[in-house]
Amino acid sequence: MAQRKNKSSRLARKVKRRVIKGIIIPLILLMFAYVFVSAVDYFDINVGFDLDLQGYGIFELFSPNDSGKEEETSMQKPPIVTEGDEVAFHFIDVGQGDAILITTAEGNILIDTSEKSEREALVGYLAEQNITSLKYLILTHTDADHIGSADYVVENYDVENVMMTDYDNVTTNTYQRLLAAIDHKGTNVIIPELRYTFTLGALQMTVVGPAEKINDPNEMSLVIKAVHGETSVMFTGDAESKSEAAILKHWSAADLQVDILKVGHHGSSSSTTDEFLAALSPTAAVISCGEGNDHGHPHEEIVDKLTEKGVTIYRTDKDGTIVIISDGTEWRVVEQ
């Protein structure tokens, strides 16, 4: 009897080992592979081949910024209505990134496209506004939270011009996908010089920065001033203190003064210096950032600085998408 029990015990152990080797170990390896692929996709690591989980990687599945997004974007809202020569500036709630839509009677402009993981929010909002074509797709710089869905936009919308920064020391998969999409569609590319100006009807857009060459992608962000009659808006991308200082050397305070400031680098303390803020002297500021983001944006000192200057602050993490409409004389914030 004892011998039979020993044989049964040995057999059970063999079966157990085979189960572990045949099922559990492959599952563990598969899990590690999924985590690796998710990390490569989420952090935009160049590994020599393309990976695209389209927002379904493990890091994005457990991101607090995505909670409730699917439910929110599934309910389409009516488009914002403008009249005549009015211009609408839509600061789209795309989490920890930038995406700004400008709609005019003569055409549309999109500034940045946020992270790839926020594509559903971006595309859903463009659909709400009945956007199928863009006169200009402006990409302030090459960080993934600004060009994450740029390749998709180029491929799926009628884009006449892509305006890009003069900083191409980039090897990320996101950037390579963008270049491939531009090449495939044959889209016109503009690398603007300082003071480059273009118009859409009564709207004038002028490149204010980068005013000098700085070997940093954030500092080489396109900084553009929009003027519509008596209303003016400054779009800053992720420009930081060095770029702001260079701009101040090349432009007078009168040239830089605006009504509305899109705060640089999501409200980071590395941007919006005292000197730059004093020159712009905005009435209102918009901060694009994700709720509970890991960077602590906007930083407390920037919020305090704007508040002390009497600047009205709008934040996508608290207010959602912010729409400002200008009739050329006055501007107003539209309730969403």
ZIPE-V267109 format. One line per field, one symbol per residue. ss: DSSP state (H for helix, E for strand, L for the rest). A space follows every 10 residues. Layout:
ss: ???
This chain:
ss: LHHHHHHHHH HHHHHHHHHH HHHHHHHHHH HHHHHHHHHH HHLLLLLLLL LLLLLLLHHH HLLHHHLLHH HHHHLLLLLL LLLLLLEEEE ELLLLLLLLE EEEELLEEEE ELLLLHHHHH HHHHHHHHLL LLEEEEEEEL LLLHHHHLLH HHHHHHLEEE EEEELLLLLL LLHHHHHHHH HHHHHLLEEE LLLLLLEEEE LLEEEEEEEL LLLLLLLLLL LLEEEEEELL EEEEELLLLL HHHHHHHHHH LLHHHHLLLE EELHHHHLLL LLLHHHHHHH LLLEEEELLL LLLLLLLLLH HHHHHHHHLL LEEEEHHHHL LEEEEELLLL EEEELL
